[in-house]
Amino acid sequence: MKMILNIIKADYIDEFKVKILFNDGLEKIVDLKNYINSKKHPFFQPLKQVNEFKKFHVHKTLVWDNGADIAPEYLHDKV
């Protein structure tokens, strides 16, 4: 049975960089600047400001209070 991928810990580093620990043991630093800036959806517009971006929390993945989130699989494999 395939494990469902989740983020168990995430720490803000600087700018758009986040250190992420996944439930499969992978730990990595991701730079989400290009990802966030390429998004046109209204949820992502406030996150283009670092002071808003860094207000994420972890609920199986990175989540923001305005409803924006990023799939843990994308963060694990693509970034």
Order of alpha helices (4+ residues) and beta strands (2+ residues): beta-beta-beta-alpha-alpha-beta-beta-beta-alpha
